[in-house]
Amino acid sequence: MRKLEITLTEEQYQHIVAERSYGNRANLEEETFGGCDICLHVGSPDVFTASLEMKMINTIDLGEVDWKFSKI
């Protein structure tokens, strides 16, 4: 089995946590079910730096991240 690893900075992680918290509160208040999309935009498969975007209530651009495939 393979695993996709995305390395986040502390700031990127905190931004995701804050957006999830906000989205969960909004969904609870509106009595809706909602999830989130996390999009890794890779320009070339041989380059292990990409841009990460999260969509929940808002779309947030988290900036550049490092990523890799590894074995479990």
Secondary structure, 3 states (H helix, E strand, C coil): CEEEEEECCHHHHHHHHHHHHHHHHHHHHHCCCCCCEEEEECCCCCCCEEEEEEECCCEEEEEEEEEEEEEC
